[in-house]
Amino acid sequence: MKYIVLIGDGMADYPLEDLNGRTPLEAAKIPNMTYIAEHGMVGKAITVPRGMSPASDVANLSILGYDPKKYYTGRGPLEAANIGVELKKDDVAFRCNLVTISEGVMADYSAGHITTKEAEVLIKYLDGKLGSKGIRFYPGVSYRHLLVVRTNYLTHGKAKTACLTPSDFMETDCVPPHNIIDEQISKNLPKGKAREILTQLMESSKPLLEAHELNRVRIDLKENPANMIWLWGQGTMPKMPKFIDKFGVNGAVISAVDLVKGIGRIIGLEPINVPGATGYYDTDYKAKADYAIKSLDSKDFVYIHVEAPDEAGHNGDIRAKIAAIENFDKLVVGTVLKEFRDKNTDFKILVMPDHATPISLKRHTLDAVPVAIYGKGIQKDDIKIFTENAARASKLSFKSGCEVMEYFIRGKKR
């Protein structure tokens, strides 16, 4: 049996006046997801436990069958795992965004979706200027980077950082930058015992980045400058059982996003790097599907994650979100369907968003998301379309996202 999971990050949405009361998923042309819904089973799932933030790391952990309340420690260590940064006992890893601040307002959580090559220059520059034995910056992809605080070294620094423990950093409240678009950053700076050192790092980065030649060039080209860092998503290294031990299948994960590949590494799914996978609108959708199909020559399971619909949701761009959903349907879902539908291979396909990212809010929400499953052993139901509204009317309901993988692979809920 071959198991294929297709995640359209943030696809789910709310009805929009500009779409005559339809959601982007309802307005998009999605013949392949419609086929899966018509010939399979449609349900709904709550992928983020009550009381937790509706973030992609929490939601994807949940979909993969790992209870976030038990295993989640933060976003940073998941990204650290993928870029090869080994965290020690007293280390805390933070997600470090390159952002654009304009007149004290969070203007862009991604610094104009800065290229990985440009961003690497800036992050290495900051590591040279602000880094120390206790503070290290590591470049990632596009605007997404990593800062690691080695707390055992901080005790040798200035008095105000002395005696800060991993718990002090973990308990400090840090707001994701994509949740405060167009808001004053002064109201959203870190709050808690480690606020001073974190705020100082963020504020110290601003004059350094603004003076950097690369940002002056970006401004001349009318591109958003990467003129500050934003720290959030902190965590310590989690301990999780391997996917093969939980579900009895080996597998791979395909994503342009470090956090998803990092989860894969930790649970024993092989991260497959796909040329042209960018994590944005211009990602090579079909290459992701092609590499996934190829991986199933030697593996039983593959998890394909596509970030583009989520980015469009954060940007409040209706047209881009519809286009991303249609590309996901045609080039990812369609390519996988074409490969398996008419062959004598036993397979199951699961398609779903990890969470909703409504255009009207530009941020993630806790809403239940639609789920569709098609393949061997899946009984066809009466629902023939893949939409948020159709899923709400379905009888198949997962009150915990952790139940989805159990049902998908074993055909039963816990």
Number of C-alpha atoms within 10 A of each C-alpha: 13 21 20 24 23 24 25 26 24 30 33 30 26 19 19 16 9 9 12 9 12 17 24 29 20 19 17 18 17 21 16 22 27 18 17 24 27 19 21 24 26 32 26 26 26 24 31 31 19 11 8 12 14 21 20 23 23 26 26 25 23 26 26 20 19 23 20 22 14 10 16 21 20 23 27 28 31 31 27 27 20 21 19 11 15 12 18 12 11 15 23 25 31 29 29 28 27 30 27 22 23 15 8 12 16 23 22 23 26 20 24 18 22 21 13 17 12 14 24 19 13 22 25 16 16 20 16 12 12 15 17 15 13 16 17 19 23 20 21 23 20 23 24 23 27 28 24 26 25 22 24 18 16 20 16 13 13 8 9 12 17 14 14 16 19 21 14 14 26 21 14 17 18 21 17 19 24 20 16 19 20 15 14 16 20 10 10 16 19 23 16 14 18 21 17 15 15 21 16 10 19 17 14 16 19 17 11 16 22 16 11 16 11 16 19 17 12 16 14 10 10 9 15 21 28 31 22 23 26 27 25 24 22 27 24 26 24 15 12 14 12 16 19 14 11 12 13 11 16 18 23 23 24 26 24 24 21 23 24 24 26 27 27 27 20 20 19 19 24 20 22 19 14 19 12 14 21 21 22 19 20 11 20 19 26 20 17 26 24 16 17 26 20 11 19 17 9 11 19 17 24 27 22 24 26 30 25 26 32 32 25 26 28 23 20 18 15 20 12 18 28 23 18 28 27 23 23 28 24 20 18 26 29 19 20 21 17 11 13 17 14 8 9 7 12 13 18 22 23 25 23 25 28 35 31 29 28 26 25 16 16 21 24 24 18 19 19 25 26 27 26 27 26 25 22 14 12 15 11 17 16 12 21 18 22 27 26 24 17 16 24 17 13 17 13 16 21 19 15 20 29 26 23 29 20 18 15 21 17 12 11 11 14 9
